[in-house]
Amino acid sequence: MTKFRSRWLSTLALATLFAAASALVGGLAIFGSPPLFKPRLQSSPVIQTDKAAYLAGEAIEISGSGFTPLERVMLQVKHAGGTTEIGAGHEAWFVNADQDGSFTSKWTISSDDDAGVNLVLTAAGSSRATAQAEFARVAAFSTRVRSYKPGDTVQFHASGFNPNQLVTIQVNNQDAFTTQTDQSGQATASLKIPESSSAGSLSVRALAPESGLVSSNIVISDAQAVVSAASVATLFQLDGNASSTYPAGAIGSAQPRSTSTPMRSSVPG
């Protein structure tokens, strides 16, 4: 009986020692192994828009990322240099980042905004994280058809300007004539392709000199131009020596009267 008890105690001691050793080895293995969940590194905050340039009134899609999860973020758009106009939408507004530190928002350029075409969007989080993005305001200048025959009249449409704004039509980077936009910031122009001319192709665009707002260029064949204004339409002949003015609405139908002196430019009064 004593012999059996001694053997049983020895077996129990060995089992206990084996269990302790196993626990120690397992603990060391757990201690030395990498954690199952690594902490996520916080990325630098980023703010961006979906395009680089916009017309007035066009929706600007804004997205931000890399901010602290669920933090409150202040957004504000100013002109390059910090200028803001009262009532033009430059007031700050707030959004909340989601659990990933991301957010989306929208903004539009006011048609009355006239302090410059380059704009800066700033995002400032409650964690003091900041980010910036730049974009620009542009105007549009379009025509329905790009291919014309001699004698055809090219109809253009300018938009995206300020209401009642003076807009200059340029041909080959030279001022041709000036008109005034309507209440929606739009104006129309007509360029007549001469029956015969050696002027070559022409690059036409619209711009507002005071604000620097510019449209894209449209390249067409040789042309003489007429523009619609608030009271009169002024005909500018690009390759001849004639100048006349006609009532608005006579665009493309009236012919210039010949004069003895070459015309340099003609601007509606």
C-alpha positions as CSV (number, residue, x, y, z in Angstrom):
1,M,0.0,0.0,0.0
2,T,2.8,2.4,0.9
3,K,4.6,1.4,-2.3
4,F,1.5,2.1,-4.5
5,R,0.9,5.5,-2.8
6,S,4.5,6.5,-3.4
7,R,4.2,5.6,-7.1
8,W,0.9,7.5,-7.4
9,L,2.5,10.7,-5.8
10,S,5.4,10.4,-8.2
11,T,3.1,10.2,-11.2
12,L,1.1,13.2,-9.9
13,A,4.2,15.2,-9.4
14,L,5.4,14.5,-13.0
15,A,2.0,15.4,-14.4
16,T,2.0,18.7,-12.5
17,L,5.6,19.5,-13.6
18,F,4.7,18.7,-17.2
19,A,1.6,21.0,-17.1
20,A,3.6,23.8,-15.5
21,A,6.3,23.5,-18.2
22,S,3.7,23.5,-21.0
23,A,2.0,26.5,-19.5
24,L,5.4,28.3,-19.3
25,V,6.3,27.4,-22.9
26,G,2.9,28.5,-24.1
27,G,3.1,31.8,-22.3
28,L,6.5,32.5,-23.8
29,A,5.1,31.7,-27.2
30,I,2.2,34.0,-26.7
31,F,4.5,36.7,-25.3
32,G,6.8,36.5,-28.2
33,S,4.2,36.3,-31.0
34,P,2.9,39.5,-32.8
35,P,-0.5,40.8,-31.7
36,L,-3.6,39.6,-33.5
37,F,-4.8,43.2,-34.2
38,K,-2.3,45.8,-35.2
39,P,-3.2,49.4,-34.4
40,R,-4.1,51.4,-37.6
41,L,-1.6,54.2,-38.4
42,Q,-3.3,57.6,-38.8
43,S,-2.7,58.9,-42.4
44,S,-2.2,62.5,-43.2
45,P,-5.5,64.4,-43.9
46,V,-6.4,65.0,-47.5
47,I,-9.1,67.2,-49.1
48,Q,-10.0,67.2,-52.8
49,T,-12.5,68.2,-55.4
50,D,-13.8,66.0,-58.3
51,K,-12.5,68.5,-60.9
52,A,-10.0,71.3,-61.3
53,A,-12.3,73.9,-62.8
54,Y,-16.0,74.8,-62.6
55,L,-18.7,77.0,-64.0
56,A,-20.6,79.3,-61.6
57,G,-23.5,77.3,-60.2
58,E,-22.0,73.9,-61.0
59,A,-21.9,71.5,-58.1
60,I,-18.4,71.0,-56.7
61,E,-18.1,67.5,-55.1
62,I,-15.7,67.6,-52.1
63,S,-14.2,64.6,-50.3
64,G,-11.9,64.3,-47.4
65,S,-10.0,61.5,-45.7
66,G,-7.3,60.8,-43.1
67,F,-9.0,62.8,-40.4
68,T,-9.7,61.5,-36.9
69,P,-12.7,59.2,-36.8
70,L,-16.0,61.1,-35.9
71,E,-14.3,64.5,-35.5
72,R,-16.0,67.7,-36.6
73,V,-14.4,69.4,-39.6
74,M,-14.8,73.0,-40.7
75,L,-14.8,73.7,-44.5
76,Q,-14.3,77.1,-46.1
77,V,-13.6,78.4,-49.6
78,K,-11.7,81.7,-50.1
79,H,-10.1,83.3,-53.1
80,A,-6.3,82.8,-53.4
81,G,-4.9,85.5,-51.1
82,G,-7.8,85.1,-48.6
83,T,-10.4,87.5,-50.1
84,T,-14.1,86.7,-49.5
85,E,-17.2,88.5,-50.6
86,I,-20.2,88.9,-48.4
87,G,-23.1,86.9,-49.7
88,A,-21.1,84.8,-52.2
89,G,-21.0,81.6,-50.2
90,H,-17.6,82.0,-48.5
91,E,-18.9,81.4,-45.0
92,A,-17.5,78.4,-43.2
93,W,-19.6,75.2,-42.8
94,F,-19.2,72.0,-40.8
95,V,-19.3,68.3,-41.5
96,N,-18.6,65.2,-39.3
97,A,-16.0,62.6,-40.3
98,D,-17.2,59.0,-40.3
99,Q,-15.6,56.1,-38.4
100,D,-12.9,55.9,-41.1
101,G,-12.1,59.6,-40.8
102,S,-13.7,60.4,-44.2
103,F,-16.4,62.8,-45.3
104,T,-18.1,64.3,-48.4
105,S,-19.7,67.7,-49.0
106,K,-20.7,70.1,-51.8
107,W,-20.2,73.7,-52.7
108,T,-21.0,76.0,-55.6
109,I,-19.4,79.2,-57.0
110,S,-21.8,82.2,-56.9
111,S,-22.5,83.9,-60.2
112,D,-21.9,87.2,-58.4
113,D,-18.4,86.2,-57.2
114,D,-16.0,88.6,-58.8
115,A,-12.9,88.8,-56.7
116,G,-10.8,86.3,-58.8
117,V,-11.0,83.0,-60.5
118,N,-8.5,81.0,-58.3
119,L,-10.0,79.5,-55.1
120,V,-8.7,77.6,-52.1
121,L,-10.7,75.1,-50.1
122,T,-9.5,74.6,-46.5
123,A,-10.5,71.8,-44.1
124,A,-9.7,72.1,-40.4
125,G,-10.6,69.3,-38.0
126,S,-11.3,69.7,-34.3
127,S,-8.1,67.6,-33.8
128,R,-6.2,70.5,-35.5
129,A,-5.6,68.5,-38.6
130,T,-5.8,70.6,-41.7
131,A,-5.7,70.1,-45.5
132,Q,-6.2,72.3,-48.6
133,A,-7.2,72.0,-52.2
134,E,-7.2,74.5,-55.1
135,F,-9.6,74.8,-58.0
136,A,-10.6,77.5,-60.5
137,R,-13.7,79.2,-61.9
138,V,-14.0,79.1,-65.7
139,A,-16.5,80.3,-68.4
140,A,-17.9,78.3,-71.3
141,F,-17.7,79.1,-75.0
142,S,-19.4,76.7,-77.4
143,T,-20.6,76.2,-80.9
144,R,-22.9,73.4,-82.2
145,V,-20.9,72.7,-85.4
146,R,-17.1,72.8,-85.9
147,S,-17.0,72.5,-89.7
148,Y,-18.1,75.4,-91.9
149,K,-18.1,76.4,-95.5
150,P,-17.1,79.9,-96.9
151,G,-20.1,82.2,-96.4
152,D,-21.4,80.3,-93.4
153,T,-22.2,82.1,-90.1
154,V,-20.7,80.5,-86.9
155,Q,-23.0,80.9,-83.9
156,F,-21.3,80.9,-80.5
157,H,-22.7,80.9,-77.0
158,A,-20.8,82.2,-73.9
159,S,-22.0,81.3,-70.4
160,G,-20.7,81.1,-66.9
161,F,-20.0,84.8,-66.6
162,N,-21.5,87.2,-64.0
163,P,-24.8,88.9,-64.7
164,N,-24.5,92.1,-66.7
165,Q,-20.8,91.7,-67.0
166,L,-18.6,93.2,-69.8
167,V,-17.2,90.4,-71.8
168,T,-14.5,90.8,-74.5
169,I,-14.5,88.5,-77.5
170,Q,-10.9,87.8,-78.6
171,V,-9.8,86.5,-82.0
172,N,-6.3,85.2,-82.2
173,N,-5.6,86.6,-78.7
174,Q,-6.5,90.2,-79.9
175,D,-9.5,92.1,-78.6
176,A,-12.2,92.2,-81.3
177,F,-15.3,93.6,-79.6
178,T,-17.0,93.8,-76.2
179,T,-20.6,92.9,-75.2
180,Q,-22.5,92.7,-72.0
181,T,-24.0,89.5,-70.6
182,D,-27.6,89.1,-69.6
183,Q,-29.1,88.4,-66.2
184,S,-28.0,84.8,-66.4
185,G,-24.4,85.6,-67.3
186,Q,-24.8,84.6,-71.0
187,A,-24.0,86.2,-74.3
188,T,-24.2,85.2,-78.0
189,A,-21.8,85.9,-80.8
190,S,-21.7,85.2,-84.6
191,L,-18.7,84.8,-86.8
192,K,-19.2,84.9,-90.5
193,I,-16.8,82.9,-92.7
194,P,-15.8,85.1,-95.7
195,E,-16.4,83.9,-99.2
196,S,-12.7,84.3,-99.8
197,S,-10.0,85.2,-97.3
198,S,-6.3,84.5,-96.6
199,A,-6.5,85.1,-92.8
200,G,-6.0,81.4,-92.0
201,S,-7.6,79.6,-89.0
202,L,-8.9,81.7,-86.1
203,S,-8.9,81.0,-82.4
204,V,-11.9,82.6,-80.6
205,R,-12.6,82.9,-76.9
206,A,-14.5,85.1,-74.4
207,L,-13.1,86.8,-71.3
208,A,-14.1,89.2,-68.6
209,P,-11.0,91.5,-68.2
210,E,-12.0,92.9,-64.7
211,S,-12.3,89.5,-63.0
212,G,-9.9,87.5,-65.2
213,L,-12.7,84.9,-66.0
214,V,-11.8,83.2,-69.3
215,S,-13.4,80.6,-71.5
216,S,-11.7,77.9,-73.5
217,N,-10.6,78.6,-77.1
218,I,-12.5,77.5,-80.2
219,V,-10.6,77.2,-83.5
220,I,-12.5,77.9,-86.7
221,S,-11.8,79.0,-90.3
222,D,-11.5,82.6,-91.6
223,A,-14.2,84.8,-90.1
224,Q,-15.7,88.2,-89.6
225,A,-17.6,88.7,-86.4
226,V,-20.7,90.2,-85.0
227,V,-21.7,90.2,-81.3
228,S,-25.0,90.7,-79.5
229,A,-25.1,93.6,-77.1
230,A,-27.7,95.1,-74.8
231,S,-28.6,97.9,-77.2
232,V,-26.7,97.6,-80.4
233,A,-24.7,94.9,-82.2
234,T,-21.3,95.9,-83.6
235,L,-19.8,94.3,-86.6
236,F,-16.1,93.7,-86.6
237,Q,-14.5,92.7,-89.9
238,L,-11.3,90.8,-89.3
239,D,-9.8,91.0,-92.8
240,G,-11.4,94.0,-94.5
241,N,-12.0,97.7,-94.2
242,A,-15.7,98.0,-93.3
243,S,-17.4,99.0,-90.1
244,S,-21.1,99.4,-89.3
245,T,-23.5,99.1,-86.3
246,Y,-26.9,97.6,-86.4
247,P,-29.8,97.2,-84.0
248,A,-29.6,94.1,-81.8
249,G,-31.3,91.1,-83.5
250,A,-29.8,91.8,-86.9
251,I,-26.9,89.5,-86.2
252,G,-25.8,87.5,-89.2
253,S,-28.2,89.2,-91.6
254,A,-26.9,92.7,-92.1
255,Q,-24.0,93.5,-94.4
256,P,-21.4,96.1,-93.5
257,R,-21.2,99.4,-95.4
258,S,-17.8,100.1,-97.0
259,T,-15.8,103.0,-95.6
260,S,-12.6,104.7,-96.8
261,T,-10.6,104.0,-93.5
262,P,-9.6,100.5,-92.3
263,M,-11.2,99.5,-89.0
264,R,-9.1,98.5,-86.0
265,S,-11.8,97.7,-83.5
266,S,-15.3,98.7,-82.7
267,V,-16.9,98.5,-79.3
268,P,-20.6,99.1,-78.5
269,G,-21.3,102.3,-76.6
